[in-house]
Amino acid sequence: MPHFTVTIEETGETYRCSDQHSLLAGMEALGRKGIPVGCRGGGCGVCKVEVLDGAIRTRAMSREHVSVDDEAGGRVLACRATPQTDIRLRVLGKMKRAVCQGAAAESTTTSQMTGD
Amino acid sequence: MAMTGVLRPGHAQLRVLDMEESVKFYTEVMGLIDMGRDAQGRAYFKCWDERDHHSIVLRQADRAGMDFFAFKVLDQATLDQYERDLKEYGVATERMPAGEMLNTGERVRFKIPTGHTIELYAEKKDVGNGMAYTNPEAWVPNLPGIAPIRMDHCLIYGGDIDGNRDLFEKVFGFSLVERIKLEDGTTDLATWLTCSAKAHDIAMVRHSEDDKLHHVSFRLESWEQVLRAADLMSMHRVSIDAGPTRHGVTRGTTIYFFDPSGNRLETFCGGYDFYPDMQPLTWTWDNVGAGVFYHDRKLNERFLAVVT
């Protein structure tokens, strides 16, 4: 199966991802970081990215997090997008933190950009 | 305590992004029994040991999450009384007609302070658990998938969880079983409530957005079954969130995982029996990690942030 190079703009991190895996699954399988990991099913919205260069194929994802305009503009959930070419992307999603600033602080200050 | 008012969680209606994929997941991986579709295209399922017609309803939608969560009450008179009690408490109610949901009687629908829609109903067709009502066998053999015995509880996220607790306690007589306090030592981050002798029938976490689902939970009968469920999830490439591990709160063993639309589910076992004379257990802020994940003793970031 074809593999493509995915580059995360902010960190310069790159990884190889097949056209059979989502951008998120490809990252996770190699233990790489950069895109926040949530439900992996298109429902929660935390892995939203903007594809700056390259072509993707997408599956259904929650309209609560990805509008029609978003989708047309390449702003999609990484768990529902598979690469068709090399990809350069920017991370848009983040873990929503509510009353638990303190709680999550221990884990999130170090992991905000690491995805876990 | 003789249970007379609210008996137990009865059904949850979940939104899914792809019905065909979801039906396959809920039957083949979860091992729920397919109980058919209605005219709106909703799909109905039950766990094998449940006797009523269904406990999970799936609706195709463009976003994930939970439409509503329902409790079964003792009988029609109890349903009518609760509707009066809700109105007296100041909550608007709506009657969903019998038959709007397959094999289900009238439902009383209302919103709780966190924005979630809750339903009460008294009647749902008894279809049995696959074994006889006279001289039954011990269990049903050759069930596919994880095959939990019942849909057990849910955990919801929203703002005014204090208002929720007041309503469930005052109108329906629920008891507070456990709570986690925020850093100020006063405010509840989370509460676990029961209407029965279970450790929880519904739980809630304070959150910036209303009407969010954290998980719907399914009960297994042993820790070994929980491990077997994790094996099946890996075989089917299910998205696992956390576990197998144990919760400090309720002492239940658990796996958090996601359905194909990103709705978090739990398969769990255990927990202790609660009676209304027992005082609630409290977890302090510095032990929140152990309260949620007893072995790791720290929260994963997703616990507080990933909801549908």
Interface residues (C-beta under 8 A of the other chain):
Chain A: V37 G38 C39 R40 G41 G42 G43 C44 V46 R59 A60 M61 S62 R63 E64 H65 M95 K96 R97 A98 V99 C100 G102 A103 A104 E106 S107 T108 S111 D116
Chain B: L17 D18 D62 R63 A64 G65 L182 E183 T187 L189 R206 H207 S208 E209 S239 D241 F258 D259 P260 S261 G262 N263 R264 W285 V288 K298 L299 N300 E301 R302 L304 A305 V306 V307 T308
